[in-house]
């Protein structure tokens, strides 16, 4: 987790260690994530494929 801020800026931000910076980064990325657009026909075909696979292996999915 590279930090290009000055030492003073790092201290002013609470002197976060790499684990704290990584945690904040993934939380921000997850909150900002948006699913890419998907053609409705493709979505339907994938949903049907998944349903058929699950139906063909009833013991494999809980």
Residue frames relative to the residue before (quaternion, step in Angstrom):
aa qw qx qy qz dx dy dz
X 1.0000 0.0000 0.0000 0.0000 0.00 0.00 0.00
X 0.1776 -0.8167 0.5445 0.0703 3.53 0.10 1.30
X 0.0881 -0.7715 0.6295 0.0292 3.53 -1.13 0.75
X 0.1602 -0.8259 0.5373 0.0593 3.57 -0.45 1.20
X 0.4367 0.6881 -0.4680 0.3417 3.59 1.26 0.18
X 0.5671 -0.5670 0.4617 0.3791 3.54 -1.26 0.38
X 0.6746 -0.4821 0.3635 0.4246 3.57 -1.26 0.33
X 0.6521 0.5251 -0.3095 0.4509 3.57 0.98 -0.85
X 0.6527 0.5033 -0.3078 0.4753 3.58 0.98 -0.86
X 0.6295 0.5373 -0.3204 0.4609 3.57 1.01 -0.87
X 0.6600 0.4918 -0.3033 0.4801 3.58 0.95 -0.86
X 0.6562 0.5223 -0.3127 0.4460 3.59 0.94 -0.88
X 0.6866 0.4621 -0.2743 0.4898 3.59 1.16 -0.58
X 0.6602 -0.5380 0.2977 0.4314 3.58 1.26 0.25
X 0.4059 -0.7488 0.4394 0.2854 3.59 1.31 0.21
X 0.0970 0.8311 -0.5430 0.0709 3.61 0.75 0.96
X 0.3925 -0.6897 0.5491 0.2623 3.56 -1.06 0.76
X 0.7240 -0.4513 0.2794 0.4405 3.63 -1.21 0.25
X 0.6360 0.5252 -0.3435 0.4491 3.62 0.99 -0.72
X 0.6510 0.5011 -0.3157 0.4749 3.59 0.99 -0.77
X 0.6481 0.5089 -0.3184 0.4686 3.59 0.99 -0.81
X 0.6495 0.5145 -0.3125 0.4645 3.58 0.98 -0.86
X 0.6448 0.5236 -0.3187 0.4567 3.57 0.96 -0.86
X 0.6650 0.4919 -0.3031 0.4733 3.59 0.90 -0.88
X 0.6500 0.5326 -0.3172 0.4396 3.58 1.00 -0.84
X 0.7041 0.4458 -0.2998 0.4644 3.64 0.77 -0.91
X 0.6194 0.5338 -0.3572 0.4515 3.59 1.05 -0.62
X 0.6449 0.5052 -0.3129 0.4807 3.58 1.03 -0.80
X 0.6599 0.5102 -0.3090 0.4570 3.58 0.92 -0.90
X 0.6646 0.4994 -0.3055 0.4643 3.59 0.96 -0.84
X 0.6610 0.5088 -0.3065 0.4585 3.59 0.97 -0.84
X 0.7268 0.4391 -0.2339 0.4735 3.60 1.05 -0.78
X 0.4886 0.7003 -0.4174 0.3108 3.59 1.25 -0.26
X 0.0383 -0.7668 0.6407 0.0064 3.53 -1.08 0.83
X 0.4876 -0.6591 0.4844 0.3054 3.54 -0.95 0.87
X 0.4707 -0.6631 0.4871 0.3184 3.59 -0.96 0.76
X 0.5955 -0.5684 0.4070 0.3958 3.58 -1.11 0.51
X 0.0755 -0.7909 0.6072 0.0125 3.56 -1.02 0.85
X 0.5068 -0.6487 0.4805 0.3026 3.52 -0.88 1.01
X 0.5249 -0.6649 0.4269 0.3164 3.63 -0.80 0.95
X 0.6322 0.5312 -0.3405 0.4497 3.61 1.03 -0.69
X 0.6462 0.4963 -0.3150 0.4867 3.58 1.01 -0.77
X 0.6299 0.5353 -0.3276 0.4576 3.57 0.97 -0.84
X 0.6658 0.4932 -0.2994 0.4731 3.58 0.91 -0.89
X 0.6552 0.5101 -0.3185 0.4572 3.59 0.92 -0.86
X 0.6566 0.5000 -0.3100 0.4719 3.59 0.97 -0.79
X 0.6389 0.5261 -0.3188 0.4619 3.57 0.98 -0.85
X 0.6626 0.4940 -0.2996 0.4766 3.58 0.96 -0.85
X 0.6304 0.5342 -0.3279 0.4580 3.60 0.99 -0.82
X 0.6602 0.5030 -0.3007 0.4698 3.58 0.92 -0.93
X 0.6486 0.5182 -0.3179 0.4580 3.58 0.93 -0.86
X 0.6558 0.5034 -0.3126 0.4677 3.61 0.95 -0.84
X 0.6475 0.5154 -0.3195 0.4616 3.59 0.96 -0.86
X 0.6641 0.4958 -0.3062 0.4684 3.58 0.90 -0.89
X 0.6548 0.5124 -0.3108 0.4606 3.59 0.98 -0.80
X 0.6811 0.4932 -0.2939 0.4544 3.60 1.05 -0.69
X 0.7667 0.2329 -0.1370 0.5823 3.61 1.24 -0.33
X 0.0680 -0.8650 0.4949 0.0480 3.62 0.58 1.10
X 0.6922 0.4749 -0.2910 0.4590 3.63 1.05 -0.61
X 0.6038 0.6007 -0.3507 0.3893 3.60 1.20 -0.34
X 0.7647 0.3080 -0.1693 0.5401 3.60 1.12 -0.52
X 0.2590 -0.7781 0.5529 0.1477 3.53 -0.74 1.02
